[in-house]
Amino acid sequence: MLKWFIRNEWREMKRSSMWNQSVAIKMMVGFLFFILFFEFLVGSIYFSDKLGEIFPDDDPVEKFNSFVLYGFAMGFLMRFFMQKVPVLTIQPYLHLPLRKSLLVNFVLGKSLLSFFNFIPIILFVPFIIFQLAPWFTGLQITAYVFSILFTVLSVNFLSIYFKRGLSTNSWIAGVFGLLIILLGLLDFYKIVSVGKFSTLIFTSVLTQPLMILLPLLVLMAAYFANYRTLVSGLYPEENRKAKKGVAVHEIKYLKQFGAIGQLMQLEIKLFLRNKRPKSTLIFIPIFLLYGFFFYPQKIYLEMTGMLIFVGLFMTGPILMMYGQYILSWESSYFDGILTNIGDFNRYFRAKYYLMAGTTFVAFLVTMPYALYGTHILMINLACALFNIGINPYIVLFLSSNNKKRLDLSQGSAFNYQGVSGTQFILSIPIFLVPLLIYLPFWAFGNANAGIAAIGITGLAGIGFNKVLMNFVVQRFERRKYIIADGFRNKN
């Protein structure tokens, strides 16, 4: 059976869309990968060779090992967002008389061929050659190599487990993500040292080779957790039984808004029921925690222009994630929208209220950043007002330029469906206009007046809501059939 599995995998790869691309595109992609690989390899060799010179006051081996857990944490996040869960591969075999264990072991074994599992080779081989080989025995180096290998495979299986758990038990992945963020913050403020723990684990392997049992046990636990989860939910009907009774409940508060509230309800259900929009919601906590990268550093607290950029970013996560594909989300049934919705003013107003409401909630969540200074609260308030009064109209106005179809059932990693020049054009006025309002006041030495001007501009946009919304609707009316024609194109 293993022979047939490998043969079918080879056929599937040869028939994929990647192999059907032109020779020029293949050569260009291959050249880019080669350049990245070569630069990564040269950088790794240089860093490993000069480690003692870069950190003259530290032991090179201990210093390198202090970064290992950070590297694996970054690898876990990259895998979580980019690595595909190889479960669909076995669905064509489910009607055949094959053991569940055989299928599950095959799909987990296939994940070992992931590109991410080979990246550590580039990093650790030069380090072993330059820093370990001259000073340690073959047994010690072998133990170290296996400890790294077991850790790489553990990260591989853990990322698959939590990514799969996100679609079934999203709270598990959410709790795990919050723990990672909390651990990162504790390490940033030097309450807990992840670097020292990393040094303790991987340096001790060199002196006590039996310590490789620790990463081996983690690997076995991660593999067994994946195995049990996949065996219990291998067949689609088993997943449906597990999800029975799970539904998106009505938000009764929205009913008082009538037709607009109903449209808002449908937008919320679209995001909670489909894979592509749900996968974009994962990035929202990253937006909201963006301040922790800037506010603790004094150099940024003196750069008001940078704080305005951060404020716009943190108070408008839904506006940016939701707004960049605001019509494409409904591309699969856009013809039905044109047929059934008579008043497009209400249609766009529902979208506006969602962006404005979530911006207000995001501002409330970011209010604790005022502990770094009351001026941060004032900047975030001005940015929130701008994100409510001006930016939603910019998003809605430019949405009429996007006519790329988007498949809601696909994930967002390495997925360029719906992507067009509109997304890049959209980011320019969202961030540039507030800075252009602020700069004249800053040039005359009154930065606070510039911040106030951003907030007042947002309030003016709220006051002229009807006028601005009419501009949006009129442009959409002129282009709605062009957009519909673009959405019908499935290629």
C-alpha positions in Angstrom: 0.0 0.0 0.0 2.9 2.4 0.7 4.1 1.9 -2.9 0.6 2.9 -4.2 0.4 5.9 -1.8 3.8 7.2 -3.1 2.8 6.6 -6.7 -0.5 8.4 -6.4 1.2 11.3 -4.5 3.7 11.7 -7.4 0.8 11.7 -9.9 -1.1 14.3 -7.9 1.9 16.5 -7.8 2.5 16.2 -11.6 -1.1 17.1 -12.2 -1.2 20.1 -9.9 -1.7 23.6 -11.3 2.0 24.5 -10.4 3.3 22.0 -13.1 0.9 23.5 -15.7 2.5 27.0 -15.4 4.7 28.3 -18.2 8.4 27.5 -18.2 9.3 31.2 -17.6 7.2 31.3 -14.4 8.7 28.1 -13.2 12.2 29.4 -13.8 11.5 32.7 -12.1 10.0 31.0 -9.0 12.9 28.5 -8.9 15.5 31.4 -9.2 13.8 33.3 -6.4 13.8 30.2 -4.1 17.5 29.6 -5.0 18.5 33.2 -4.1 16.6 33.0 -0.8 18.2 29.6 0.0 21.7 30.8 -0.9 21.4 34.1 1.1 20.0 32.1 4.1 22.8 29.6 3.9 25.6 32.2 3.6 24.1 34.2 6.5 23.9 31.0 8.6 27.6 30.1 7.8 28.8 33.7 8.6 26.8 33.9 11.9 28.0 30.4 13.0 31.7 31.2 12.2 31.6 34.7 13.8 29.5 33.8 16.8 32.3 34.3 19.3 33.2 37.7 17.8 29.5 38.9 17.7 29.1 37.9 21.4 32.6 38.2 22.9 31.4 38.1 26.5 29.3 34.9 26.2 30.0 31.3 25.5 29.1 30.8 21.7 27.4 27.5 22.2 25.2 28.7 25.1 24.4 31.9 23.3 23.3 30.1 20.2 21.2 27.6 22.2 19.5 30.6 24.0 17.9 31.5 20.6 16.8 28.0 19.7 13.4 28.0 21.4 12.6 31.5 19.9 13.4 30.1 16.5 11.1 27.1 17.0 8.3 29.5 18.3 8.7 31.5 15.1 8.6 28.3 13.1 5.4 27.2 14.9 3.7 30.5 14.0 4.8 30.3 10.3 3.6 26.7 10.1 0.3 27.6 11.8 -0.5 30.3 9.2 1.2 28.7 6.1 1.5 24.9 6.4 -1.5 23.1 5.0 -3.1 20.2 7.0 -2.7 17.1 4.8 -6.0 15.5 5.7 -7.8 15.8 2.4 -5.2 13.6 0.8 -6.8 10.4 2.3 -10.4 11.2 1.5 -10.2 9.4 -1.9 -9.2 6.2 0.0 -12.0 6.2 2.6 -14.3 3.9 0.5 -11.6 1.3 0.2 -11.2 -1.6 2.8 -8.1 -0.1 4.4 -7.3 0.2 8.1 -7.7 3.6 9.7 -4.3 3.4 11.3 -2.7 2.9 7.9 -4.3 6.0 6.4 -3.6 8.1 9.5 0.1 7.1 9.7 0.4 7.8 6.0 -1.0 11.3 6.2 1.1 12.1 9.3 4.2 10.7 7.6 3.5 12.8 4.6 3.7 16.0 6.7 7.4 15.1 7.4 8.2 16.2 3.8 7.0 19.8 4.6 9.4 22.5 3.4 9.5 23.9 7.0 11.1 20.7 8.3 14.2 21.2 6.1 14.9 24.9 7.1 16.6 24.0 10.4 19.2 22.0 8.4 20.5 25.3 7.0 20.8 26.8 10.4 22.2 24.0 12.5 24.7 22.3 10.2 27.0 25.3 10.0 26.7 25.8 13.8 27.6 22.1 14.4 30.6 22.3 12.0 32.1 25.6 13.4 31.1 25.5 17.1 30.5 21.9 18.2 32.8 19.6 16.1 36.1 21.1 17.4 35.1 20.7 21.1 32.7 17.9 21.6 32.7 14.1 21.0 30.7 12.3 18.4 28.3 10.9 21.0 27.5 14.4 22.3 27.0 15.9 18.8 24.8 12.9 17.9 22.6 13.5 21.0 22.4 17.2 20.1 21.4 16.5 16.5 18.7 14.1 17.6 17.4 16.6 20.2 17.0 19.2 17.4 15.4 16.6 15.1 12.9 15.6 17.7 12.0 19.2 18.4 11.5 20.0 14.7 9.2 17.1 14.3 7.3 18.0 17.5 6.7 21.5 16.2 5.5 20.0 12.9 2.9 17.7 14.7 1.9 20.4 17.2 1.2 22.9 14.4 -1.0 20.3 12.6 -2.8 19.5 15.8 -3.7 23.1 16.8 -4.5 24.1 13.2 -6.9 21.2 12.9 -8.2 22.0 16.4 -9.0 25.5 15.3 -11.7 24.2 12.9 -13.3 21.9 15.6 -12.4 23.3 19.0 -11.4 26.8 18.3 -11.1 27.7 22.0 -8.2 25.3 22.4 -6.2 27.0 19.7 -7.3 30.4 21.1 -6.1 29.5 24.6 -2.8 28.2 23.3 -2.3 31.3 21.2 -2.9 33.5 24.3 -0.5 31.5 26.3 2.2 32.1 23.7 1.5 35.8 23.6 1.5 35.9 27.5 4.8 34.0 27.6 6.3 36.4 25.0 5.2 39.4 27.1 6.6 37.9 30.3 9.9 37.3 28.5 9.9 40.8 27.0 9.6 42.4 30.4 12.2 39.9 31.8 9.8 38.3 34.3 10.4 34.9 32.7 13.5 34.1 30.6 12.8 31.8 27.7 16.4 32.2 26.5 17.8 30.7 29.8 15.3 27.8 29.6 16.4 27.2 26.0 20.0 27.2 27.0 19.4 24.8 29.8 17.6 22.3 27.6 19.9 22.2 24.6 23.2 22.7 26.3 22.5 20.0 28.8 22.1 17.5 26.0 25.8 18.0 25.2 26.9 17.2 28.7 24.1 14.6 29.4 23.1 12.8 26.2 20.2 11.1 28.0 18.4 14.5 28.0 17.3 13.7 24.5 14.5 11.7 26.1 12.7 15.0 26.9 12.2 16.1 23.3 11.5 12.5 22.3 8.6 12.3 24.9 7.2 15.6 23.5 7.4 14.2 20.0 5.6 11.0 21.0 2.9 13.0 22.8 2.4 15.3 19.8 2.2 12.4 17.3 -0.2 10.4 19.5 -2.5 13.5 20.0 -2.7 13.9 16.2 -3.2 10.2 15.6 -6.1 10.0 18.1 -7.7 13.1 16.7 -7.5 12.0 13.1 -8.7 8.4 13.8 -11.7 9.7 15.7 -12.7 12.1 12.9 -11.5 10.4 9.8 -14.9 10.2 8.0 -16.9 13.4 7.1 -20.1 12.1 8.8 -18.2 11.7 12.1 -17.2 15.3 11.9 -20.8 16.3 11.2 -22.0 14.4 14.3 -19.4 16.1 16.4 -20.5 19.5 15.2 -24.2 18.7 15.5 -26.0 21.4 17.4 -23.2 24.0 16.8 -24.8 27.1 15.2 -24.3 30.8 14.9 -26.9 32.3 17.1 -28.9 35.4 16.3 -27.8 38.7 17.8 -31.1 40.0 19.1 -29.8 43.5 19.5 -29.4 43.9 15.7 -33.1 43.2 15.1 -34.1 46.7 16.1 -32.1 48.1 13.1 -34.6 46.4 10.7 -33.3 45.5 7.2 -29.8 47.0 8.0 -29.6 44.8 11.1 -30.5 41.8 9.1 -27.8 42.5 6.6 -25.3 43.0 9.4 -26.4 39.6 10.8 -25.7 37.9 7.5 -22.2 39.5 7.3 -21.4 38.2 10.8 -22.6 34.7 9.9 -20.5 34.8 6.7 -17.4 35.4 8.8 -18.1 32.8 11.4 -19.2 30.0 9.0 -16.5 30.1 6.3 -12.9 29.1 6.3 -11.3 32.1 4.4 -12.8 34.9 6.6 -12.4 32.9 9.8 -8.7 32.5 9.0 -8.3 36.2 8.6 -9.8 36.8 12.1 -6.8 35.1 13.6 -4.7 38.2 12.8 -6.9 40.6 14.8 -5.2 39.9 18.2 -1.9 40.6 16.5 -3.3 44.0 15.4 -4.5 44.8 18.9 -1.2 43.8 20.6 0.8 45.8 18.1 1.4 48.6 20.7 3.6 46.3 22.9 6.2 46.4 20.2 6.3 50.2 20.1 5.1 51.8 23.4 7.7 50.2 25.7 10.5 51.8 23.7 11.1 55.5 24.4 12.4 56.3 21.0 9.0 55.6 19.5 7.1 57.5 22.2 8.8 60.7 20.9 7.8 59.9 17.2 4.2 61.1 17.1 3.9 60.3 13.4 4.8 56.6 14.2 2.2 56.6 17.0 -0.5 57.8 14.6 0.4 54.9 12.3 0.2 52.4 15.2 -3.1 54.0 16.4 -4.7 53.6 13.0 -3.4 50.0 12.8 -4.8 49.0 16.3 -8.1 50.7 16.2 -9.1 49.5 12.7 -8.2 45.7 12.5 -11.7 44.7 11.2 -11.8 47.7 8.9 -8.6 46.5 7.2 -9.0 42.8 7.3 -12.7 42.9 6.3 -12.6 46.0 4.2 -9.9 44.8 1.7 -12.3 42.2 0.3 -15.5 43.9 1.2 -17.4 42.9 -2.0 -15.4 39.8 -2.8 -16.6 38.1 0.3 -20.0 37.8 -1.4 -18.6 37.1 -4.9 -20.1 33.6 -5.2 -23.7 34.9 -4.8 -23.2 38.5 -5.9 -25.8 38.1 -8.7 -28.4 37.2 -6.1 -27.5 40.4 -4.2 -28.1 42.5 -7.3 -31.4 40.8 -7.9 -32.8 40.8 -4.3 -31.5 44.0 -2.7 -33.3 47.0 -4.0 -31.8 49.7 -1.7 -28.0 49.6 -1.9 -27.8 52.5 0.5 -28.9 50.1 3.2 -26.6 47.4 1.9 -23.5 49.7 2.3 -24.7 51.2 5.5 -24.8 47.8 7.1 -21.1 47.3 6.1 -20.3 50.8 7.4 -21.9 50.1 10.8 -19.9 46.9 11.2 -16.6 48.7 10.5 -17.5 51.6 12.7 -18.8 49.4 15.6 -15.8 47.1 15.6 -13.5 50.2 15.5 -15.2 51.6 18.6 -14.7 48.2 20.4 -11.1 48.0 19.3 -10.5 51.5 20.8 -12.0 50.4 24.1 -9.7 47.3 24.1 -6.6 49.5 23.4 -7.4 52.0 26.2 -5.1 50.3 28.7 -2.2 51.5 26.6 -2.8 54.9 28.3 -0.5 53.5 31.1 2.4 54.3 28.8 1.1 57.9 28.6 -2.1 59.9 28.3 -1.0 61.3 24.9 -1.3 57.7 23.5 -4.9 57.6 24.6 -5.5 60.9 22.8 -3.8 59.7 19.6 -5.7 56.5 19.6 -9.0 58.4 20.1 -8.2 60.6 17.2 -7.3 57.6 15.0 -10.5 55.8 16.1 -12.6 58.8 15.1 -10.8 58.9 11.7 -11.4 55.1 11.3 -15.1 55.7 12.0 -15.7 58.9 10.1 -13.4 58.7 7.0 -11.7 55.4 6.3 -14.9 53.3 6.0 -16.0 55.6 3.1 -12.6 55.2 1.5 -12.9 51.4 1.8 -16.4 51.3 0.4 -15.6 53.8 -2.4 -12.6 51.8 -3.6 -14.3 48.5 -3.2 -16.0 49.1 -6.6 -12.6 48.6 -8.2 -12.3 45.0 -7.0 -13.8 42.4 -9.3 -11.8 39.4 -8.3 -13.7 36.3 -7.2 -12.9 34.8 -3.8 -13.6 31.2 -2.6 -14.7 31.3 1.0 -13.9 27.6 1.6 -10.2 28.0 1.1 -7.7 29.2 3.7 -5.8 32.5 3.6 -2.2 31.1 3.6 -0.6 31.3 0.2 -4.0 32.1 -1.3 -4.1 35.0 -3.7 -7.7 34.7 -4.7 -9.4 38.1 -4.7 -6.1 39.9 -4.5 -5.7 42.8 -6.9 -4.2 46.3 -7.1 -7.1 47.6 -5.0 -5.7 46.2 -1.8 -2.5 48.1 -2.3 -4.2 51.3 -3.4 -6.5 51.0 -0.4 -3.7 51.1 2.2 -2.3 54.4 0.8 -5.2 56.8 1.7 -6.0 54.9 5.0 -2.6 55.7 6.4 -1.4 58.6 4.3 -4.4 61.0 4.7 -4.2 61.3 8.5 -0.4 61.9 8.3 -1.0 64.6 5.7 -3.5 66.3 8.0 -1.0 66.1 10.9 2.2 67.2 9.2 1.4 70.9 8.6 0.6 71.4 12.3 3.8 69.4 13.2 5.9 71.6 10.9 4.7 74.7 12.8 5.5 73.1 16.2 2.0 72.2 17.3 1.7 68.4 17.2 -1.3 68.3 19.6 -3.2 70.5 17.2 -2.4 68.0 14.4 -3.8 65.1 16.5 -6.9 67.1 17.2 -7.3 67.9 13.5 -7.3 64.2 12.7 -10.1 63.6 15.3 -12.1 66.6 14.1 -11.8 65.4 10.5 -13.3 62.0 11.6 -16.1 63.8 13.4 -16.8 65.8 10.2 -17.0 62.6 8.3 -19.6 61.2 10.8 -21.6 64.4 10.4 -21.6 64.2 6.6 -22.5 60.5 6.7 -25.4 60.8 4.2 -23.5 62.8 1.6 -20.4 60.5 1.7 -22.6 57.4 1.6 -24.4 58.7 -1.5 -21.0 59.1 -3.3 -20.2 55.4 -2.5 -23.6 54.1 -3.7 -23.6 56.2 -6.9 -20.2 54.8 -7.9 -21.3 51.3 -7.1 -24.4 51.7 -9.2 -22.2 52.7 -12.2 -19.9 49.7 -11.8 -22.1 46.9 -10.3 -22.5 45.0 -13.6 -18.7 45.2 -14.3 -18.1 43.8 -10.8 -20.7 41.1 -11.3 -19.1 40.1 -14.6 -15.7 39.8 -12.9 -17.1 37.7 -10.0 -18.5 35.2 -12.5 -15.0 34.4 -13.7 -13.9 31.3 -11.7 -10.4 31.0 -13.2 
